[in-house]
Amino acid sequence: MLSALIGNTTFLLAVLCVFAGAALLGFVILNKFRGFWETYKTTFTENASTNMEDMFMFVDPNLLFMMNMFAVLLIPLMLWLATGNFILGAGVFAALVIIPATIYKVMRAKRLKRFEQQLPDGLLAISGAMRAGASLNVALENVVREQSPPLGQEFELFLREQRIGVDFEKSLTNMEERLPVQDFLMLCSALRINREIGGNLAEILDTLADTLRKKQAMDSKIQSLTAQGRLQGIVMTGLPVLLGVLLNFIEPEAMGKMFDTTIGLVVLGISVTMLALGYLWIRKIVSIDI
C-alpha cells in the first residue's frame, strides 16, 4: 500500500515537473516570438514608411504590415491545406516574401528612369528662366509649376526645405540621397562649383542638358539593339516552364513523380537553378552601361 502511494506520488511529481517545464519553455518561446514580432514590425513599418515617402506615396505602414502578414502566413497555409502539396505552399511562401521588395525596386527604378528622362527639359527650363533674369529659386519654381512628377515633386520638396531655413548644401545632399542618378549627380556638382567659384550657370545648364540628351539618345539606341537578346532570355526561360505546365496536364501521373520523389525534387531544383542562372547571364550580357 505504501509502495503504491509512493509510486503514485512520484508519478504525480514527474507529471507536474514535465508540465512546469513545458509551461516554462512555452513562456520563453512566447516571449522570444513576441520580441521578434515587435522588432520585425518596427523594422518593416519604418522601412515601408521611408520607402513610400521617398516616392511621395503616403500609405499607412501598419496597414501594409498587416496585409504583408496576411499574405505571407495565411495564403500559403490555406493553399497547403487545400491541395495537400507542401512544396506548392512553400513555393508560394517564398514568392510572397520576395514579391513586395521586388515591386518596390521596380517602382523605384521606373520613378528614377522617369526623372532621368525629364531632367534635360527641366535644365533647359531653368537656364531659360535664368537668361530672362530670374534667380535660381524663381527658375526652380517655374519648373515645379510646369513639370509633372517626379521632377516637379523633387524640386518642390527642395524649395520647401529652402523656405524653412535648411542650408542649400543640406537640401542638395537630401536630393542626392533620394535620387541616386548619375545625371543628377552631375547637376549637383555643377551647382556646387557655381556657388563656390561663380560663372554663367545658365550656359552650364544648357551644356549639361545637351550632354544628357545625347546620352539618352545613345541609351535608346543600345536598348533597341539589345531588345532581341532580352526577348531571347525571356523566351528561353519561360519555354521550359510552359512545357512543364502542359506536360503536367497531359501526363499528370508521370509529372507527379517530379514533385513526389526525392530524385524528382532534386532534378526540379537543378532545373530551376540553371534556368535562373541562364536568365541572369543573358541579362548581364545585354545590359550595357554608358
N, C-alpha and C positions, 0 to 999 in steps of 0.2 A: 504493500500500500504506500509506504513511504517512498520507495524507489519510483513508483508510478507518479507520485506527486512531484518528486524532484525532476523526473523526466519531462512532465508537462510544464513545470516552471521554466526549465531550461529551454524547451521548445518555444515557450511564450517570449522569453527574453531574446532568443535568437530572432524571432519574427519581429519583435519591437526594434531590435538593432538594425535589421535589414530595412524595415520601414523608415526608421530615423535616417539611415544612410541614404536611402533613395530620396527622401524628402530634402535632405541637405544638398545632395547632388542636383536635384531639380531646382532648388532655390539658387544655387550657384550658377547653373546653366541659364536660368531665367534672368538673373542679374547681368550676366555676360551678354545675353541676347538683347536685353534692354539697352545696355550701354552701346553695343554695336548698332542697334536700331537708331538710337539718338544721334550717334556720330555720323552714320550714313545719311540720315535725314538732313542733318545740319549741312553736311558737305554737299549733298545733292541740291538742296534749296539755294545755298549760296552760289554754287556754280551755275545753276539754272538762271537765277536772278541776274547774275553778272553777264552771262552769255546772251540772254534775251535783251537786256538793256543795251548791250553793245550794238545790237541790230535794231534798236528802237522798237522792240516788241515787248510790251508790258503785260505779262501774264502772271497770275498768282503762282509762285513757285510751290506752295503747298498743294495746290490742285494738280500741278504737274507731277509732284511726288506721289500722290495717291493714284493717279492714272498710271504711272510707271509701275507701282507696286501691284496694282490690279492686273496689268498686262503681263508682268514678268512672273508672278506667282500663280494666279488663278487660271489664266488661259492654258499654259502647258499642263497643269494638273487636270483640268477638265478634259483636255484633249487626250491625255493619257488614260483617264478613267473611261472615256467614251470609246476609244479604239483599242485599249489594252496594249498599245505599242509604246514601250518606254523610249525607244530610240527616236521615234517621232516627237514625243513630248520633250525630250532633251534637246533635239534639234531646234524646235520652236522656242524653247527657253533660251538657247544660245543666240538665236536670231533676234529675239526681243531685247536681249541685253545689248547687242551691238547696234541695232537699228536707231535708237534715239541719238547716240553720238554721231552716227553716220549722217542722219538727217540734218543735224546741226552743222556738221562740216560742209555738207552740200549747200545748205542755205547761206552759210558764211562765205563760201567760195563764190557763189553767184553774186552776193552783195559786193564783195571786193572786186569781182570782174566788172560789174556794172559801174562801180565807182571809177575804176581804171579807164573804162570807155568814155565816161563823162568828163574826165579830168582835162583833156585838151580843150574842149569847148569852154569849160569853166575858166581855164587860164586865159583864153582869148577874151572872154567877157571881162575878167579882172583887168587885163592890160588895156583893153579899150576904154574902160571907165577911168583908169589912171591917166591915160593920154588925154582924156577930156578934162582933167583937172581934179578928179576925185581922189580922196585919200584911200589907203588900203582897206580900212574898215568900211568905208562907204561902198567901195567896189565889191567887197565881200557881201554886203547887204544886198546889193543888186543881184549877185549870184544866188543868194538864198531865195530871193523872190522869183527868179526866172528859172532856176534849175530844179528838176524833180529829184526825189530821193534816189540814191543815198547821198549824193553830193550836196544837195541843199541842206539836208539834215545835219551832216557833219559840220559844215561851216556855220550853220545856225547855232549849234552847240558851242563851237569855238567862240563865236561872238558873244554868246550869253556868259561864258566864263570871263571874257574880257570886261563885260559890263559890271560884273560883281567884284572886279578887282583882282582877278587871277593874273599872274605875270604872263607876258606873251610867250616866253620860253616854256613855261609850265603848260600852258594851253596847247602849244605846238607839240610838246612831248606827249600829252594825253592823246592827241590825234594820231601820233605815230604809233602809240600802243594799240589804239582801236583799228588802225588801218596799216598793217604791215605790208604795204605795197611798195615795190621798188620805185615806181614812177612818182609816188607821193613823197617818198624819202628824198628824191632829187629836188622836189619843190621845197621841202623843209630846209634842205641845205642851202638852196638859193635864197630863201627868206632870211636865214641866219646870217649868211655872208653879207647880204644887202644891209641888214641892220647894223653890222659891225663896221663895214668899210664904205657903205653908201653905193651909189651908182644908179643907173637907169633901170629900175625894176620892171617897168613895162616892156622894155626891149628884151630883158632876160626872160620874162614870161612868154613873150612871143617866140623866142628861140626854143624854149623848153617845150612849148605846145607843138611847134613844128617837128621837133625831135620825137615826141611821143606819138604824133600822128604817123610818122614814118615807121616807128617801131610797131605800132598796131597793124599797119598795112603788111609789114613783113610777117607778123604773127598770124594774121589771117591767111596769108599765102601758105605758111607752113601747115596750118590746120587743114587747109584744103588738100595739100599734097599727102598728108598722113591720114586722111579720113579713111582710105581703103584699108590701111593697116589696123586702125581701131575697130572698124567693122569686122575685119577678119578675126580679131581677137574675140569679139562678142559671139560671132557665129561658131568658131571652133570650140568655145567654152560651152555655149548653150546646146550645141548639137548632141553631145553625149547625154546631157540631162534630158533632152526631149526624147531621145531614143529609149532611155531608161524608163521614162513615164509610159511611153507607148508599149514597150515590152511588158511592163507591169500589168497593163490592161489586157494584152493579148495572151500572155503566158504567166498568169499570177502565181501558179504553183512553182514554176521554175524560178521566177524572180523572187519568190518568197524566201528562198534559201540565201539570198543576198543579205537579208535582214535578220534571219533566224539562226544562222550558223556562225561559228567563230571565223571560219575561213571567209565567208561572205562579207562579214563586217570588216575584216582586215583588207580585203580587196576593195570594198567600198571606200574605206578610209584612204587607202593609197590612191585610188582614182580621184577622189575629191581633192586631195593634196596636190596631185600632179596637174589637175585642171586649174586649180588656183594659182600654182606657180607659173604655168604656161601663160595664163591671162596676165598676171603681173609682169612677166618677162616681156610680153608683146607690148603692154602699155609703157614699159620702161624704154623700149626701143623707139617707139613712135613719139615719145614725149621729148621735145626739143625746146630747150630754154634759150631765149635770146636776150 
